[in-house]
Amino acid sequence: MKILFTGGGTGGHIYPIVAVVRELKKRYGGNIKLSYLGPKDNFCKVVLAKEQVKVRTIVAGKLRRYGNPLSIAQNIIDMFIKIPFGVLQSFFLLFFINPDAVFSKGGYGSFPVAVAAWALRIPLFLQESDIIAGLAAKKTARYATKIFVSFPNTQGFLAQKIILSGNPVRAEISGGSKDGAVKALGIKGGRPIILVVGGSQGAQRINDKILDAMPDLLKTYEIIHIVGPRNLDQLNKESRIMARESDLEYYHSLGFANEKTMADVYAAADLIVSRAGSGSVFEIAAVKKPSILIPLPEAAQNHQVKNAYAYAQTGAAMVMEEGNFTRHLFLEKINGLFSTPEMTAAMVEAASQFARPAAGQTIADYIVKYISK
């Protein structure tokens, strides 16, 4: 049995694939051969290689939503050269790989593979993480056998094709320990711990706000701050200016957190401040933590804002749109949460109710059963 994966190449696309891959290997072992086809991406190659997934690359183009002359020219090249060539590459690679099914995580890199799968009559399964369907997913939904969605009331698909699975989250993310974070980061303890995750996009603006609030935050709280690899040195220099040296022992900055470290800092956190990509939302729900979500305003189709409010409506989180993300309002919200433990307890319960830890298992089982008919 052979299953081929495809996606756009960012962590938001790759980590859910990893979650499904691990469930397939755990449940069906050596009976399944797994491969991946998508645009060239070193991060994707490294992550999937660790899972023993064979990675092949194609040319992929995307449609930019900007109206400037450069974007228009790039769109023309991508539409009439890169995308058709990517479809042709995908057609021949799929013909020779001959998978029993294709699982698409969406993103521009998945489009040529999905079209080729349809042309070769290979069953195609989509997974949409966000509450509003991405462009590639909407364009290829007509070819899909089934579409696994993360949020109830996901927009953009025919209801009869939808299966509500949740967004696949690596089970290991929920297996961290506070002791692990204490040893790795030198956490002092005795104060509430706030984990701040900037995300791969827009992290600098969150970092700037945290720096602005740092003198007040470090009077009461301990901060774990994942700042992005490119921002780490500069942020450390600025933090030494913003905060007293005696307070900095309660501040722990990381450029990037690997899977184990991420699991441990999730376990240590009493509150999480994060962007609102669906991967972040479902990981926060899986680890059952209260959160403040700051959606990225530039996200395509405003999907992070919609994700954030859909999750907040369950009672599991609070939303601060970036325009309202000021030092005073941020401190007010944090202080308000920690001064009302019944509110944070309710958020933990709501996160637990929202989480779908078996999403990867649900998807893996459905695909295998479909192939085995």
C-alpha positions, 0 to 999 in steps of 0.5 A: 500500500502506497500513500503520497503526501503533498503540501505547500512546504511551511510548518503549518503544512508539514507538521500535520502531515508528520502527525498522519505519517506517525499514525500510519506507521504506528497502526499499519507498520511496514505495510505502507510505503510513504512519500512526499511530492511538493516544491523544493523546501529544505525544512520540509526535506529535513523534517520528513526525512526523519520520518523515513518519508521519501521526498521528491520535488516539483516546480510550483507557482502561486498567485499573489494577491498584490496589484503591483507590476512585479506581482502581476508579472510573476503571476503571469510567469507562474500561471503560464509556465511554472504551474503547467510544468509542475502539473506535467512533472507531477503527472509523470512522477505519480504515474511511476510511483503509482500511489494508492492515494494522495493526501493533500495538505493544501498550499500552492505546492499541492495544486499540480499534484492534486490535478495530476492525481485527478487526471490519473484517477488516484483517490485524492484526500484533502485536509483544510486546517483553517476555518476558511478554505485556502485557494489551492484547496478550493480549486482542487476540492472538486477532485477530492474523494473526501475533505477533512476539516479542522473547524466546524462550519468550515467555509468553501466546500460541499457538505457531502464531501466533508469529514470533521477530523480536527487538525492533526497534531503530533501526539508527542507535543502533549507529552512534555514535562515542566521539569524538562523545561526547568532543566533546559531553560533554567526556569526559576519558578514561583511565578506564573509562566507565560509562553510567547510564540511569535510564529514564522510570520510577523514575529518581529511585531509581537517581539517588539510589543513584548519588549515594550511590556517587559519591565512590567511583565517581569515584575510578576511573571516568568516569560518563555519567548520563542522569537524566531532564529533571525531575531534572537541576537538582536532581541537579547541585546534589546532585552538587556536595555529594557529590563533590569539585570536582576529581572532577566533571570525570569526571561528565557528567549529561544530562536526556535524550539525543537519538538521536545523543547516545544512539548516541555515549554507547553507543559510549563506554561500557565498562559500562551500568547500566540499567532492564530494559525490553525497549527498553533490553535490546535496545539494549544487546545491539545495541551489544554492551556488558556491563551491570548491569540494575536492573529496575523492581519496579513494572512490570506483571506484573513484566515487567522482572524477567523480562526482566532474568533472561532476558537475564542467563541468556545471560551478557550481563548481571548483575541487581541487584534494587532491594532489593539495590541498595546502594552497597557491593554496587553498587561490589563488582559494578562493581569485580569486572567491571572487574578480570576483563576475561575476564568483560566480554569474555564478556558482550560476546560473549553480547550479540552473540549475543543481539542481533537487529539485523534485527528491524525488517527481518524485520517489515517484509518479512513484513508487505509480503509478506503484503499482496502475496499 
